[in-house]
Amino acid sequence: MYDLDGVPLRVTEVPGHLASAHPVLGWQVPDIAATVRALAAKGVAMTIYEGMGQDALGIWTSPDGAAKVAFFADPDGNGLSLTQA
């Protein structure tokens, strides 16, 4: 169990698990660009999907500009995401 600022997160090891091609966990953040830069400073690389139109930081912006999303992977290859809406 992990305490994510008051929100419990249970993590279970699954023998033989293969990472999904799609995000399995995400966080809503108030400033996605600042969060991406902070993660990059710690060695986390954002996942760039060809043809998706992400910016130089790896952030995708919805056509109406209301949401921004960035993707990255944990050390086991599980897809994770950040969202600013």
SELUMLUM-143408 format. One line per field, with one value per residue (C-alpha): x, y, z; residue number from 1; residue in one letter. Coordinates in pm, 1 decimal. Layout:
<recs>
X	[X,...]
Y	[Y,...]
Z	[Z,...]
nr	[NUM,...]
rest	[a,...]
</recs>
This chain:
<recs>
X	[0.0,113.4,-25.6,-59.9,-128.3,-418.1,-529.7,-441.1,-290.7,-261.9,3.1,4.0,284.4,151.6,390.3,427.7,254.4,312.1,283.9,-18.1,19.4,-228.9,-199.0,-300.7,-270.2,-280.3,-265.4,-441.9,-196.3,-245.3,52.5,142.5,441.7,600.2,528.9,679.5,989.5,1024.9,997.9,1244.7,1492.2,1471.2,1535.1,1175.8,1123.1,781.7,648.7,606.4,346.4,407.4,131.9,-29.9,94.0,257.8,473.5,848.0,781.2,565.1,236.2,-71.6,-337.5,-698.8,-840.3,-1051.5,-752.2,-943.6,-717.2,-348.7,-204.3,148.6,246.9,540.6,622.4,723.4,1041.1,837.6,696.8,344.9,191.4,125.1,-19.0,-53.7,-358.9,-426.6,-791.8]
Y	[0.0,351.8,680.4,920.3,1240.7,1084.6,849.3,483.8,291.2,-85.0,-246.8,-620.0,-816.7,-1043.4,-1316.5,-1321.5,-984.9,-816.6,-439.0,-301.4,-84.0,158.7,369.8,181.7,466.2,843.4,1159.2,1490.7,1775.6,2153.5,2238.7,1958.7,2136.9,2194.9,1834.8,1695.8,1912.2,1797.9,1432.2,1484.9,1634.8,1303.8,1100.1,1016.4,1025.6,1102.2,860.9,1017.7,856.1,910.2,1112.1,1219.4,1578.2,1609.2,1913.9,1914.2,1813.4,1520.0,1687.9,1633.0,1905.6,1821.6,1996.7,2228.9,2305.8,2195.9,1903.9,1822.2,1473.6,1333.5,967.9,781.9,431.6,290.0,75.5,-235.5,-71.3,-4.4,301.7,598.1,940.6,1296.0,1507.5,1877.2,1966.2]
Z	[0.0,-80.5,45.9,-246.5,-56.6,131.0,-146.7,-87.7,-378.2,-359.3,-579.0,-634.4,-794.5,-1067.3,-1182.3,-1559.6,-1604.8,-1940.2,-1962.8,-2146.2,-2453.1,-2294.9,-1977.8,-1665.6,-1414.1,-1444.2,-1237.8,-1284.7,-1231.8,-1217.7,-1443.9,-1683.2,-1838.4,-1496.5,-1393.6,-1716.7,-1669.8,-1306.9,-1410.2,-1697.7,-1450.1,-1262.6,-1577.3,-1676.4,-2053.8,-2198.0,-2459.1,-2801.7,-3026.9,-3397.2,-3561.4,-3233.3,-3254.8,-2913.7,-2846.7,-2773.2,-2409.9,-2520.4,-2425.8,-2643.2,-2642.8,-2728.7,-3037.6,-2820.4,-2594.1,-2282.8,-2192.5,-2209.9,-2165.5,-2141.7,-2135.6,-1983.4,-1861.9,-1526.5,-1502.1,-1594.5,-1908.8,-1775.7,-1938.2,-1709.1,-1784.4,-1662.9,-1741.8,-1706.2,-1768.1]
nr	[1,2,3,4,5,6,7,8,9,10,11,12,13,14,15,16,17,18,19,20,21,22,23,24,25,26,27,28,29,30,31,32,33,34,35,36,37,38,39,40,41,42,43,44,45,46,47,48,49,50,51,52,53,54,55,56,57,58,59,60,61,62,63,64,65,66,67,68,69,70,71,72,73,74,75,76,77,78,79,80,81,82,83,84,85]
rest	[m,y,d,l,d,g,v,p,l,r,v,t,e,v,p,g,h,l,a,s,a,h,p,v,l,g,w,q,v,p,d,i,a,a,t,v,r,a,l,a,a,k,g,v,a,m,t,i,y,e,g,m,g,q,d,a,l,g,i,w,t,s,p,d,g,a,a,k,v,a,f,f,a,d,p,d,g,n,g,l,s,l,t,q,a]
</recs>
